[in-house]
Each structure stands twice: as C-alpha cells, then as structure tokens.
Amino acid sequence: MKNKLSTAVVCGFGAAVLGTIPGVKTVGCCLLLPAATILSLYFYLRITSFTESISVKTAMFIGLTTGLSSAFFSVIFEVLSTYIFHSNDLVVSLTQVEILLNSYNLGDLGKETVNILSKMSDDIIANGFSSTYTVFLLFNNILVDSAFGIIGGLIGMSIFNKKYFTRL
C-alpha cells in the first residue's frame, strides 16, 4: 500500500507543478495527468521489481490517488499564485465570460451566474482570495483529475502488462 501511495503522490505533485506552466495548463488534465499516472505505475513496477502484473484494481487505485494528489496540489498552487498576484484566469477573462453567458439568453440563471463570478473576481482583486472560487476549483479538479488519472492508470496497465508480463 505504501509503495502505491508514494509513487502516486510524487507523480501527482509533479503533474501539479508542470500544470502551473501557462502553456501546459490547458492540456494538463487530458495529457499530463495520464502520463503522470503511467509514470507512477512504472515506478510502482520498479519498486516491486516487476514481480507481479498490474491488476485493474491497482491501476485504478494508483490512477485515482495520482489524480487526487494532483488536484490538491494544483489547488494549493493556484490559491497561492492568486493570493500573491491578486489575479488569475477568472479575473482576466471575466468580461469575455459575461459576453458569452449573455449571448446564450439564459435569463435569471445567466444573471445570477455573472453575479457569482463577479463577486469571486472582486474578492480576488480585493483580498487575493475567494473561498467560493477555491471550493469550485477544488471540486472541479477532484472530478476531472480523478477521471483522467483512472484513465491513465488503465492505459498504463494495458501497456505494462503487455510489455512485461505477456508470455510468448
């Protein structure tokens, strides 16, 4: 159990660090996180000396743990960056988001959404922190990173079991 957790946390941390790079941030969940999970599985195999094939349960557990650790570290880095600079992607793109939401003619729902986003933006500009933004960011990262971590775990399981444990 310890071996599974340690490789997953280290690779999740690495994915979160690389995900802070502006160009990488856009593809971090769908490319970087599965790659980090595959790397985590490889390290797990190295630690166990390639003695056993990877089960679906192990692959999903390592994928989920890598995704969760990446999600938590990503939120920590985003909150720290937002606190330091009093700005983030939400603050920068708020006017475009308002225009987009207004173009959908959502009525009261669109107005309420814009009000919530504006309040989050105002809190970030004034204090460098918005608890609502942090909760939404954490919830989003947990869902997305966990899903892509599990996908990466299953892909890695398939790759490594074929490469190292298939009898000719």
C-alpha positions as CSV (number, residue, x, y, z in Angstrom):
1,M,0.0,0.0,0.0
2,K,2.8,2.4,0.9
3,N,4.5,1.8,-2.5
4,K,1.3,2.6,-4.3
5,L,0.7,5.8,-2.4
6,S,4.2,7.2,-2.6
7,T,4.6,6.9,-6.3
8,A,1.2,8.3,-6.9
9,V,1.7,11.3,-4.6
10,V,5.1,12.1,-6.1
11,C,3.8,11.9,-9.7
12,G,0.7,13.8,-8.8
13,F,2.8,16.6,-7.3
14,G,4.9,16.6,-10.5
15,A,1.8,16.9,-12.6
16,A,0.5,19.8,-10.5
17,V,3.9,21.6,-10.7
18,L,4.0,21.2,-14.5
19,G,0.4,22.2,-14.7
20,T,1.2,25.6,-13.4
21,I,3.1,26.4,-16.6
22,P,0.7,28.6,-18.7
23,G,1.0,26.6,-22.0
24,V,0.8,23.3,-20.3
25,K,-2.1,24.3,-18.1
26,T,-4.6,23.9,-21.0
27,V,-3.7,20.3,-21.7
28,G,-2.7,19.3,-18.1
29,C,-5.7,17.2,-17.3
30,C,-6.1,15.3,-20.5
31,L,-2.4,14.7,-21.4
32,L,-0.2,15.4,-18.4
33,L,-2.2,13.6,-15.8
34,P,-2.5,10.2,-17.7
35,A,1.3,10.5,-18.4
36,A,2.0,11.1,-14.7
37,T,-0.2,8.1,-13.8
38,I,1.6,5.9,-16.3
39,L,4.9,7.1,-14.8
40,S,3.6,6.3,-11.4
41,L,2.7,2.8,-12.5
42,Y,6.2,2.3,-13.9
43,F,7.8,3.4,-10.6
44,Y,5.5,1.1,-8.8
45,L,6.7,-1.8,-11.0
46,R,10.3,-0.8,-10.4
47,I,9.7,-0.8,-6.6
48,T,8.1,-4.2,-6.8
49,S,10.9,-5.5,-9.1
50,F,8.4,-6.4,-11.8
51,T,7.3,-9.5,-9.9
52,E,3.6,-9.2,-10.5
53,S,1.4,-7.8,-13.2
54,I,-0.8,-4.8,-12.6
55,S,-4.4,-5.6,-11.7
56,V,-7.3,-3.4,-12.7
57,K,-7.8,-2.6,-9.0
58,T,-4.2,-1.5,-8.6
59,A,-4.2,0.6,-11.8
60,M,-7.4,2.4,-10.8
61,F,-6.2,3.0,-7.3
62,I,-2.9,4.4,-8.4
63,G,-4.7,6.5,-11.1
64,L,-7.2,7.8,-8.5
65,T,-4.5,8.6,-6.0
66,T,-2.4,10.4,-8.6
67,G,-5.4,12.4,-9.7
68,L,-6.4,13.3,-6.2
69,S,-2.9,14.4,-5.2
70,S,-2.6,16.4,-8.4
71,A,-5.9,18.1,-7.7
72,F,-5.0,19.1,-4.2
73,F,-1.5,20.3,-5.1
74,S,-2.9,22.2,-8.1
75,V,-5.4,24.0,-5.9
76,I,-2.7,24.9,-3.4
77,F,-0.5,26.3,-6.2
78,E,-3.4,28.2,-7.8
79,V,-4.6,29.7,-4.5
80,L,-1.0,30.8,-3.6
81,S,-0.5,32.3,-7.0
82,T,-3.8,34.1,-6.8
83,Y,-3.1,35.4,-3.3
84,I,0.3,36.7,-4.4
85,F,-0.8,38.4,-7.7
86,H,-4.4,39.2,-6.8
87,S,-5.3,37.9,-10.2
88,N,-6.0,34.7,-12.1
89,D,-7.6,33.3,-15.2
90,L,-11.1,34.2,-13.9
91,V,-10.3,37.8,-13.3
92,V,-8.6,38.2,-16.7
93,S,-11.4,36.5,-18.7
94,L,-14.5,37.7,-16.7
95,T,-15.6,40.2,-19.4
96,Q,-15.5,37.6,-22.1
97,V,-17.3,35.1,-19.9
98,E,-20.0,37.7,-19.3
99,I,-20.4,38.4,-23.0
100,L,-20.6,34.6,-23.7
101,L,-23.2,34.0,-21.0
102,N,-25.3,36.9,-22.1
103,S,-25.3,35.7,-25.7
104,Y,-27.0,32.4,-24.6
105,N,-30.0,34.4,-23.3
106,L,-30.2,32.3,-20.0
107,G,-32.3,35.0,-18.3
108,D,-32.1,35.0,-14.5
109,L,-29.8,32.0,-14.4
110,G,-27.3,33.8,-16.6
111,K,-27.5,37.0,-14.5
112,E,-27.0,35.0,-11.2
113,T,-24.0,33.2,-12.7
114,V,-22.5,36.5,-13.7
115,N,-23.1,37.9,-10.3
116,I,-21.4,35.0,-8.6
117,L,-18.4,35.2,-11.0
118,S,-18.2,39.0,-10.4
119,K,-18.2,38.5,-6.6
120,M,-15.5,35.9,-6.9
121,S,-13.5,38.3,-9.1
122,D,-14.0,41.2,-6.7
123,D,-12.9,39.1,-3.8
124,I,-9.8,38.0,-5.6
125,I,-8.9,41.6,-6.7
126,A,-9.5,43.0,-3.2
127,N,-8.2,40.2,-0.9
128,G,-6.3,37.8,-3.2
129,F,-8.6,35.0,-2.1
130,S,-12.1,33.9,-2.7
131,S,-13.5,30.9,-0.8
132,T,-16.2,30.3,-3.4
133,Y,-13.6,30.2,-6.1
134,T,-11.4,27.8,-4.1
135,V,-14.3,25.4,-3.4
136,F,-15.3,25.4,-7.1
137,L,-11.7,24.9,-8.2
138,L,-11.2,22.1,-5.8
139,F,-14.4,20.3,-6.8
140,N,-13.6,20.7,-10.5
141,N,-10.1,19.5,-10.1
142,I,-11.1,16.5,-8.0
143,L,-13.6,15.3,-10.6
144,V,-11.5,15.9,-13.7
145,D,-8.1,14.9,-12.3
146,S,-9.5,11.7,-10.8
147,A,-11.2,10.7,-14.0
148,F,-8.1,11.3,-16.1
149,G,-5.9,9.6,-13.5
150,I,-8.0,6.5,-13.7
151,I,-8.0,6.5,-17.5
152,G,-4.2,6.9,-17.4
153,G,-4.0,4.0,-14.9
154,L,-5.9,1.7,-17.2
155,I,-3.9,2.7,-20.2
156,G,-0.6,2.2,-18.2
157,M,-1.9,-1.2,-17.0
158,S,-2.5,-2.3,-20.6
159,I,0.9,-1.1,-21.8
160,F,3.0,-2.6,-19.0
161,N,1.1,-5.9,-18.7
162,K,1.7,-6.4,-22.5
163,K,5.3,-5.3,-22.3
164,Y,6.5,-7.1,-19.2
165,F,4.1,-9.9,-18.4
166,T,2.9,-11.4,-21.7
167,R,4.3,-14.9,-22.3
168,L,5.5,-15.6,-25.8
